[in-house]
Amino acid sequence: MERVLRGWNFMRWLRLGIGVYALVAAVQQQELILGIAGIFLTAMAVFGFGCCAGGYCAPAPRRNSRTNTTGTSIQFEEIKSDN
């Protein structure tokens, strides 16, 4: 229930509007495919799921630049100049 009530943003309202419009148009025109699309869009808006709901669209975290591909630490040596 928490997912349904919280997190409403512009895109979620837009999906709801398009989904309800598609459902109304599907009933008026007796179109099954449009009705299925309307149900899908409305469900996406109400239940808050989509392509990125699980966080799979986020880029992978950056690897530490101080480790190489084998996972061992790289040793650095400080070089000073006598200027």
BAROKE-210337 format. One record per residue (C-alpha): x negated, z, y negated. Coordinates in steps of 0.001 Angstrom, whole numbers, padded with zeros to 6 digits, always signed. Each point is the difference from the previous one (the first is absolute). Example, Ala and Ser with C-alpha at 12.3 -4.5 7.8 and 13.67 -1.06 7.14 Angstrom:
REM BAROKE-210337
-012300+007800+004500;-001370-000660-003440;
REM end
This chain:
REM BAROKE-210337
+000000+000000+000000;-002955+000674-002293;-001104-003635+000282;+003438-001268-001015;+000356+002190-003077;-003526-000090-001467;-002399-002719-001118;+002435-002385-001671;-001928-002481-002152;+000764-003377-001542;-000762-002016+003137;+002215+002215+002139;+002922-000380-002427;-000611-003754-000119;+000098-000249+003819;+003218+002002+000037;+001606-002272-002598;-001029-003197+001762;+001058+001397+003377;+003449+001043-001200;+000448-003341-001756;-000974-001827+003195;+002424+002101+002046;+002890-000713-002376;-000839-003718-000051;-000267-000041+003807;+003457+001518+000393;+001530-002386-002545;-001628-003084+001505;+000102+001206+003623;-003732-000577+000492;-001646+001912+002836;-003623-000684-000960;+000554+001102-003602;+001701+003139+001299;-002990+000832+002180;-002339-000485-002965;+002243+002194-002158;+000047+002749+002636;-003787-000168+000293;-000597+000178-003770;+002510+002806-000447;-001552+001972+002872;-003468-000503-001503;+001206+001462-003290;+002013+002888+001420;-002550+001161+002568;-003085-000823-002082;-001908-002191+002437;-001744-003285-000569;-003272-001729+000630;-002039+002841-001489;+002106+003019+000901;-002465+001165+002635;-002989-000449-002278;-001423-002887+002014;-000392-002223-003043;-002564+002261-001599;-003611-001155+000149;-002318+001726+002432;-001989+002867-001492;-003459-000906-001183;-002792+000886+002323;-002732+002254-001256;-002789-002161-001392;-002605+002533+001150;+000606-000658+003692;-000818-003188+001801;+002043-001676+002721;-001411+002247+002740;+001196+003133-001797;-003461+001455-000604;-001069+001118-003450;-002261-002144-002109;-003070+001769-001392;-000783-000688-003651;-003379+000509-001669;-000180+000644-003732;-002486-002140-001878;-001226+001125-003423;-001868-002037-002540;-002722+001440-002271;+001035-001750-003225;
REM end
